[in-house]
Every structure is written in C-alpha cells, then in structure tokens.
Amino acid sequence: MSAPYDFSSVLFLCVANSARSQMAEGLARRALGAGVRVQSAGSSPSRVNPYAIRAMEEIGISLADHASKSVETIDPASVDLVITLCEEEVCPVFLKSARRLHWPLPDPDVKDQALDDAARLERFRAARDAIQARLEGLATPPSLPCRQPPRLRNLRALRPEERSRSPP
C-alpha cells in the first residue's frame, strides 16, 4: 500500500544528527505512519543529545534506540524528499535529485551560552515544537481537507499582537 503523500521516504539533515534531525525523525515516524520511510543523518555525526531525548520523552516519543548517522551512509535511492534543518551552519549536501525543503531552525544545543538545565531543555522543546508544526503541514495529504477551519488557520499566521485585535 502506498503512502497518501507525494513522497514515500524522507530524510532529515543537519550537521551533527544529534538534536533537530533526530527529533524530526521521531516526530515524522509518528505523524506520517508506517507507509513512509523516515531517516535522519548529518555531515559530522556525534551522539543523540540527552536534551533531545528528554524533550521527546515528554510527548511520548523515545529516541533511546536512535544513533547519530553520517549522510554518507544513506542510500540515495531510498530518499524521495530531503528536509534540511540548519539555520546558521552549513547543511550537509545530499547528491540526489530528490525534492528538497529547507526548514531553518536554530541549533538548540548552544555550547557557548551559560544556561541552566531548565533553560537548555526549553530550547530543545522550542525546536521540537517548531518541527512538529512544520510536520503538521507536511503530514496533511493534498487530497484530504484541512483538519482545522480556515479562520483558525489564519489566526495562527498572525503575529501575537495582531491576534488580540482580530474580530471574534
């Protein structure tokens, strides 16, 4: 059975494959289901960040069995869609004629800032939530109607200060 999307496999890329792409992989597996092959990788793989693991556990997704992988280990024939998640870093290159999307997200693992555990975890939650919001649009197959009324969708696009001025 084919997936109800215009792709059957997706690859999430960032530099270390330790946070953003790992969280995207976990979120996409849940959102897209078994009909879509989901992978993640990086140009300089390291380890899955413990804060990424904690942020995902909060919403019932385990990254405990995930491992950081090099983009060089990914078979190009296994990828229909590539989503890069780098913002300021140079994203890995994936040489294949797959469809590409770029979701620039700041790296939640800021090593040069003195943050306590709670503040550091909050950065990972923000990245997780941003990825989840992007996936909601990707996970809505084009042939299906939008899951929320247009008025609510339009309100989400407004800046916070504009929301308070919009009519009920």
Backbone as CSV, one residue per row, in Angstrom:
resi,resn,N_x,N_y,N_z,CA_x,CA_y,CA_z,C_x,C_y,C_z
1,MET,0.848,-1.189,0.000,0.000,0.000,0.000,0.884,1.240,0.000
2,SER,0.606,2.170,-0.858,1.428,3.363,-0.939,0.942,4.420,0.054
3,ALA,1.848,5.306,0.413,1.511,6.379,1.342,0.597,7.383,0.651
4,PRO,-0.260,8.075,1.412,-1.158,9.062,0.811,-0.468,10.410,0.569
5,TYR,0.841,10.421,0.481,1.607,11.647,0.292,2.260,11.600,-1.085
6,ASP,2.859,12.705,-1.497,3.560,12.717,-2.779,5.021,12.285,-2.615
7,PHE,5.328,11.581,-1.538,6.650,11.019,-1.295,6.459,9.749,-0.465
8,SER,7.403,8.832,-0.579,7.314,7.593,0.206,8.470,7.460,1.189
9,SER,9.421,8.400,1.116,10.542,8.396,2.056,11.035,9.819,2.256
10,VAL,11.516,10.091,3.473,12.001,11.425,3.803,13.288,11.294,4.601
11,LEU,14.225,12.197,4.335,15.498,12.254,5.044,15.640,13.637,5.660
12,PHE,15.852,13.685,6.975,16.087,14.941,7.689,17.589,15.096,7.898
13,LEU,18.120,16.266,7.531,19.551,16.509,7.630,19.862,17.724,8.487
14,CYS,20.880,17.591,9.331,21.512,18.716,9.999,22.982,18.342,10.170
15,VAL,23.734,19.098,10.899,25.172,18.864,10.956,25.522,17.635,11.803
16,ALA,25.145,17.629,13.071,25.600,16.573,13.989,24.652,15.388,14.079
17,ASN,23.448,15.502,13.527,22.435,14.459,13.669,22.282,14.090,15.137
18,SER,22.213,15.133,15.974,22.137,14.907,17.412,20.869,15.461,18.047
19,ALA,20.223,16.433,17.408,19.053,17.069,18.018,17.931,17.286,17.008
20,ARG,18.041,18.332,16.185,16.943,18.677,15.278,16.539,17.522,14.373
21,SER,17.489,16.940,13.673,17.139,15.867,12.732,16.673,14.609,13.461
22,GLN,17.211,14.345,14.650,16.750,13.193,15.431,15.309,13.409,15.904
23,MET,15.015,14.610,16.397,13.648,14.900,16.831,12.693,14.855,15.640
24,ALA,13.134,15.388,14.497,12.298,15.358,13.291,12.008,13.918,12.874
25,GLU,13.007,13.061,12.961,12.799,11.654,12.614,11.742,11.023,13.513
26,GLY,11.865,11.230,14.819,10.888,10.666,15.747,9.488,11.216,15.530
27,LEU,9.383,12.522,15.357,8.083,13.156,15.132,7.468,12.697,13.814
28,ALA,8.283,12.590,12.768,7.775,12.199,11.453,7.310,10.744,11.450
29,ARG,8.011,9.885,12.150,7.567,8.485,12.228,6.145,8.417,12.796
30,ARG,5.899,9.219,13.825,4.564,9.221,14.432,3.537,9.889,13.515
31,ALA,3.896,11.007,12.910,2.945,11.774,12.106,2.638,11.123,10.760
32,LEU,3.644,10.536,10.132,3.478,10.025,8.772,3.101,8.546,8.719
33,GLY,3.364,7.824,9.777,2.975,6.420,9.834,3.943,5.483,9.130
34,ALA,3.593,4.220,9.144,4.467,3.167,8.627,4.606,3.182,7.110
35,GLY,3.745,3.882,6.414,3.802,3.915,4.952,4.899,4.793,4.389
36,VAL,5.576,5.556,5.249,6.651,6.443,4.800,7.937,6.054,5.526
37,ARG,9.000,5.854,4.768,10.308,5.568,5.357,10.905,6.883,5.836
38,VAL,11.298,6.938,7.109,11.835,8.161,7.703,13.263,7.897,8.182
39,GLN,14.182,8.784,7.786,15.579,8.659,8.174,16.113,10.032,8.575
40,SER,17.231,10.024,9.291,17.929,11.272,9.590,19.426,11.007,9.529
41,ALA,20.183,12.074,9.287,21.637,11.954,9.199,22.262,13.335,9.325
42,GLY,23.599,13.358,9.398,24.331,14.606,9.490,25.676,14.512,8.799
43,SER,26.308,15.661,8.583,27.616,15.687,7.934,28.739,15.392,8.918
44,SER,28.521,15.680,10.203,29.502,15.402,11.258,28.778,14.758,12.427
45,PRO,28.356,13.497,12.272,27.559,12.860,13.325,28.313,12.775,14.650
46,SER,27.558,12.881,15.733,28.169,12.822,17.065,27.438,11.802,17.928
47,ARG,26.453,12.255,18.665,25.631,11.397,19.521,24.266,12.043,19.632
48,VAL,23.268,11.271,20.012,21.940,11.856,20.213,21.990,12.627,21.531
49,ASN,21.641,13.891,21.452,21.728,14.781,22.607,20.744,14.366,23.695
50,PRO,21.197,14.269,24.943,20.299,13.879,26.040,19.104,14.824,26.220
51,TYR,19.282,16.101,25.890,18.158,17.035,25.999,17.117,16.764,24.915
52,ALA,17.562,16.342,23.738,16.615,15.957,22.678,15.827,14.730,23.132
53,ILE,16.509,13.796,23.749,15.838,12.597,24.262,14.791,12.986,25.296
54,ARG,15.146,13.872,26.221,14.203,14.310,27.266,13.001,15.052,26.677
55,ALA,13.261,15.964,25.746,12.172,16.741,25.143,11.189,15.829,24.418
56,MET,11.694,14.810,23.769,10.821,13.884,23.045,10.083,12.950,23.991
57,GLU,10.731,12.525,25.065,10.056,11.678,26.058,8.842,12.378,26.649
58,GLU,8.909,13.704,26.761,7.785,14.472,27.300,6.510,14.300,26.481
59,ILE,6.655,13.997,25.205,5.475,13.827,24.350,5.297,12.368,23.916
60,GLY,5.964,11.467,24.624,5.751,10.042,24.401,6.503,9.429,23.235
61,ILE,7.577,10.066,22.781,8.395,9.512,21.701,9.779,9.211,22.259
62,SER,10.225,7.984,22.075,11.533,7.573,22.572,12.587,7.673,21.478
63,LEU,13.688,8.319,21.822,14.854,8.351,20.941,15.966,7.475,21.507
64,ALA,15.637,6.669,22.515,16.639,5.855,23.206,17.381,4.914,22.265
65,ASP,16.720,4.404,21.241,17.358,3.478,20.305,17.959,4.179,19.094
66,HIS,17.867,5.489,19.023,18.418,6.230,17.890,19.933,6.356,18.024
67,ALA,20.596,6.444,16.890,22.038,6.675,16.857,22.315,7.750,15.814
68,SER,23.336,8.543,16.052,23.738,9.570,15.114,24.378,8.902,13.898
69,LYS,23.958,9.326,12.696,24.414,8.682,11.458,25.003,9.703,10.488
70,SER,25.935,9.246,9.681,26.530,10.091,8.646,25.657,10.074,7.401
71,VAL,25.569,11.218,6.744,24.812,11.304,5.493,25.404,10.357,4.453
72,GLU,26.669,10.052,4.562,27.326,9.150,3.612,26.813,7.719,3.714
73,THR,26.139,7.372,4.810,25.624,6.009,4.974,24.227,5.841,4.384
74,ILE,23.632,6.929,3.906,22.262,6.883,3.383,22.290,6.538,1.895
75,ASP,21.527,5.538,1.521,21.404,5.142,0.117,20.541,6.180,-0.607
76,PRO,21.092,6.885,-1.584,20.323,7.913,-2.287,19.034,7.384,-2.915
77,ALA,19.041,6.132,-3.325,17.842,5.559,-3.940,16.706,5.399,-2.938
78,SER,17.020,5.502,-1.636,15.990,5.313,-0.612,15.325,6.621,-0.196
79,VAL,15.588,7.720,-0.906,15.106,9.040,-0.465,14.336,9.743,-1.583
80,ASP,13.100,10.152,-1.272,12.276,10.946,-2.190,12.266,12.430,-1.820
81,LEU,12.398,12.713,-0.526,12.295,14.075,-0.011,13.406,14.298,1.001
82,VAL,14.143,15.400,0.854,15.205,15.783,1.788,14.781,17.081,2.461
83,ILE,14.828,17.092,3.795,14.499,18.307,4.549,15.721,18.681,5.380
84,THR,16.295,19.847,5.078,17.437,20.338,5.842,16.929,21.236,6.960
85,LEU,17.595,21.147,8.110,17.130,21.850,9.302,18.135,22.871,9.833
86,CYS,19.224,23.094,9.128,20.270,24.007,9.582,19.822,25.456,9.427
87,GLU,20.272,26.292,10.346,19.968,27.711,10.218,21.237,28.495,9.890
88,GLU,22.173,28.524,10.803,23.392,29.297,10.579,24.553,28.426,10.095
89,GLU,24.472,27.121,10.343,25.535,26.230,9.922,25.386,25.885,8.450
90,VAL,26.402,25.260,7.895,26.344,24.776,6.522,25.740,23.373,6.569
91,CYS,24.587,23.221,5.945,23.900,21.933,5.958,24.633,20.910,5.100
92,PRO,24.478,19.644,5.445,25.077,18.598,4.624,24.497,18.606,3.214
93,VAL,25.295,18.141,2.285,24.864,18.031,0.898,24.416,16.598,0.664
94,PHE,23.300,16.453,-0.008,22.806,15.122,-0.365,22.629,15.112,-1.865
95,LEU,23.497,14.384,-2.548,23.528,14.393,-4.004,22.554,13.386,-4.582
96,LYS,21.395,13.841,-4.818,20.371,13.047,-5.487,19.314,14.028,-5.958
97,SER,18.572,13.662,-6.937,17.563,14.576,-7.458,16.254,14.462,-6.683
98,ALA,16.337,14.309,-5.391,15.146,14.261,-4.546,14.603,15.675,-4.345
99,ARG,13.317,15.761,-4.101,12.693,17.042,-3.757,13.330,17.539,-2.464
100,ARG,13.527,18.839,-2.345,14.188,19.405,-1.169,13.342,20.501,-0.535
101,LEU,13.345,20.487,0.790,12.739,21.554,1.572,13.781,22.028,2.573
102,HIS,13.739,23.309,2.917,14.664,23.831,3.923,13.838,24.451,5.043
103,TRP,13.981,23.887,6.224,13.316,24.411,7.418,14.399,24.941,8.345
104,PRO,14.819,26.191,8.204,15.905,26.711,9.035,15.484,26.858,10.499
105,LEU,16.121,26.080,11.354,15.837,26.128,12.789,17.139,26.330,13.544
106,PRO,17.148,27.211,14.534,18.380,27.405,15.309,18.751,26.115,16.041
107,ASP,20.033,25.886,16.156,20.521,24.718,16.883,20.196,24.908,18.365
108,PRO,19.418,23.998,18.952,19.067,24.165,20.366,20.243,23.916,21.308
109,ASP,21.290,23.265,20.813,22.443,22.930,21.645,23.478,24.043,21.559
110,VAL,23.240,25.100,22.316,24.161,26.236,22.325,25.255,25.972,23.360
111,LYS,26.439,25.749,22.870,27.539,25.392,23.760,28.218,26.610,24.373
112,ASP,28.078,27.760,23.737,28.792,28.947,24.210,27.964,29.818,25.163
113,GLN,26.772,29.380,25.517,25.940,30.156,26.434,25.809,29.431,27.765
114,ALA,25.895,30.184,28.824,25.740,29.614,30.161,24.245,29.521,30.470
115,LEU,23.675,28.336,30.289,22.261,28.111,30.554,22.117,27.025,31.605
116,ASP,21.122,27.191,32.474,20.853,26.097,33.408,20.082,25.001,32.672
117,ASP,19.884,23.862,33.334,19.218,22.720,32.693,17.832,23.075,32.173
118,ALA,17.064,23.830,32.956,15.699,24.181,32.556,15.702,25.042,31.291
119,ALA,16.582,26.009,31.215,16.658,26.884,30.038,17.142,26.102,28.817
120,ARG,18.099,25.216,29.028,18.607,24.402,27.916,17.508,23.481,27.384
121,LEU,16.776,22.829,28.299,15.684,21.954,27.885,14.603,22.743,27.154
122,GLU,14.354,23.967,27.562,13.347,24.804,26.896,13.729,25.078,25.442
123,ARG,15.001,25.241,25.151,15.452,25.434,23.761,15.142,24.195,22.917
124,PHE,15.317,23.016,23.511,15.019,21.772,22.792,13.516,21.602,22.598
125,ARG,12.738,22.001,23.591,11.274,21.968,23.433,10.831,22.888,22.299
126,ALA,11.419,24.071,22.237,11.057,25.030,21.177,11.386,24.454,19.798
127,ALA,12.536,23.820,19.668,12.902,23.201,18.390,11.944,22.065,18.060
128,ARG,11.647,21.239,19.050,10.702,20.122,18.858,9.352,20.647,18.382
129,ASP,8.846,21.681,19.034,7.527,22.216,18.697,7.526,22.862,17.309
130,ALA,8.626,23.507,16.933,8.722,24.113,15.599,8.719,23.026,14.524
131,ILE,9.435,21.953,14.774,9.453,20.842,13.817,8.069,20.218,13.716
132,GLN,7.432,20.023,14.857,6.096,19.424,14.862,5.109,20.285,14.074
133,ALA,5.198,21.591,14.217,4.305,22.493,13.477,4.537,22.366,11.971
134,ARG,5.798,22.278,11.554,6.098,22.112,10.131,5.595,20.768,9.619
135,LEU,5.745,19.737,10.434,5.300,18.402,10.028,3.791,18.323,9.863
136,GLU,3.049,19.100,10.631,1.593,19.082,10.500,1.177,19.460,9.086
137,GLY,1.849,20.436,8.502,1.560,20.812,7.123,1.995,19.756,6.135
138,LEU,3.137,19.154,6.408,3.649,18.111,5.518,2.807,16.846,5.610
139,ALA,2.280,16.557,6.796,1.536,15.317,7.020,0.088,15.384,6.559
140,THR,-0.372,16.547,6.123,-1.722,16.649,5.592,-1.658,16.357,4.103
141,PRO,-2.068,15.150,3.689,-2.004,14.822,2.263,-2.818,15.807,1.441
142,PRO,-2.343,16.168,0.257,-3.032,17.162,-0.564,-4.466,16.775,-0.893
143,SER,-4.776,15.492,-0.962,-6.117,15.066,-1.335,-7.110,15.139,-0.180
144,LEU,-6.614,15.363,1.041,-7.507,15.435,2.198,-7.788,16.886,2.562
145,PRO,-8.959,17.157,3.117,-9.265,18.533,3.528,-8.427,18.929,4.742
146,CYS,-8.285,20.213,4.925,-7.570,20.746,6.072,-8.263,20.286,7.344
147,ARG,-7.490,19.995,8.380,-8.048,19.476,9.624,-8.619,20.556,10.540
148,GLN,-8.440,21.817,10.225,-8.976,22.864,11.072,-9.663,23.914,10.212
149,PRO,-10.635,24.608,10.764,-11.347,25.623,9.987,-10.393,26.720,9.514
150,PRO,-10.656,27.312,8.344,-9.765,28.343,7.811,-9.542,29.498,8.763
151,ARG,-10.563,29.914,9.515,-10.397,31.044,10.423,-9.294,30.760,11.437
152,LEU,-9.264,29.560,12.017,-8.228,29.220,12.976,-6.862,29.167,12.302
153,ARG,-6.803,28.637,11.108,-5.537,28.567,10.392,-5.012,29.977,10.151
154,ASN,-5.896,30.905,9.773,-5.473,32.277,9.519,-5.021,32.970,10.796
155,LEU,-5.659,32.695,11.911,-5.240,33.300,13.171,-3.829,32.878,13.548
156,ARG,-3.478,31.623,13.275,-2.134,31.150,13.588,-1.078,31.924,12.830
157,ALA,-1.407,32.418,11.654,-0.434,33.131,10.847,-0.222,34.555,11.339
158,LEU,-1.119,35.061,12.184,-0.993,36.418,12.687,0.091,36.498,13.757
159,ARG,0.726,37.648,13.855,1.664,37.879,14.944,0.864,37.992,16.235
160,PRO,1.464,37.710,17.388,0.734,37.735,18.660,-0.006,39.034,18.916
161,GLU,0.597,40.174,18.590,-0.071,41.459,18.856,-1.275,41.659,17.948
162,GLU,-1.278,41.015,16.767,-2.403,41.125,15.857,-3.565,40.238,16.297
163,ARG,-3.254,39.131,16.965,-4.311,38.198,17.388,-5.307,38.845,18.335
164,SER,-4.808,39.707,19.225,-5.707,40.336,20.190,-6.634,41.352,19.538
165,ARG,-6.257,41.861,18.350,-7.088,42.854,17.669,-8.051,42.219,16.673
166,SER,-7.897,40.909,16.394,-8.754,40.305,15.373,-10.179,40.127,15.911
167,PRO,-11.182,40.226,15.038,-12.565,40.112,15.480,-12.845,38.687,15.963
168,PRO,-13.805,38.526,16.884,-14.135,37.195,17.410,-14.772,36.301,16.373
